[in-house]
């Protein structure tokens, strides 16, 4: 690096178990005879190194032994170096002009920028420090250009799909990861308990977005722990689509509001959903739908313990819903998912009919009962109940404390 600043990670991020996390990943690599794993997904780069690229150009190169490499542009290299430990941070030139006083930094970049710099740096690392085995790539993430450039630089036949390697490494959480997920859920609890009081008949729907942003921002001002991205999806009244609800809609007494959000805490997310009736009133059909989902959720909650198949939970929950008068068929694709540091909140594996994965201690699972109804359905609106749980040695610990009634107040 041209410039190495002082190490200054956030106090909670400084406790991150970098060696343990990398060791878990390397153990999965050994099972698959992978000598190097190259990661492009920002969430996976973060998992391997402790730094999530902001521009999206960062690459993590993980050897089966030793510390990982983080290849990052000069626009982010100083921040990446300052925020990580036990990571070899290497920079490549960006188009941005960053003057550090050296002749190299002030050179005209027209003849030195390499659009495939990260690929060439990864290939150099692999060639100069051979580890044996295959080269694993996230084939569903990398571009065709990245793939062909790497193939050209490495021996033919060495590249394999390494996606399952990182997915399996992330299933069982470390103690630090569990604590981040617990804190993320608790902070979302706090946001919800503040904002729900302010949601009243006569209010435009756009204010729900604003309330979430406001209370999340207050927490971030206090703790400095909110990641740049947060998932917040809601539905109310007759609008149930994800992100398609007209912001000018005016809430009415009896409208059903579904609140489904993920507050990111230093890269780790919560995923909690609640449903409530605006103005404290609801139709008999809406109450019946809600109670159906609640009973099914309780069935799933009781099954969250080590040794239980995720598919068995799905079938039991679905069967309970389908006992109802109003929802005789419930063909939802899954009723929950793992959760961690992914950009998309729903992580592998899921509580789905084809998932034979058996629950194990230190998995973190969100159990989710959602129902979206419109048109001629008996009770229109978006309904959802979702809580996040840690699988313990003999059962579960729920991270969620907010009430789960349809009539919140």
Order of alpha helices (4+ residues) and beta strands (2+ residues): alpha-beta-alpha-beta-beta-alpha-beta-alpha-alpha-beta-alpha-beta-alpha-alpha-alpha-beta-beta-beta-beta-beta-alpha-alpha-beta-beta-beta-beta-beta
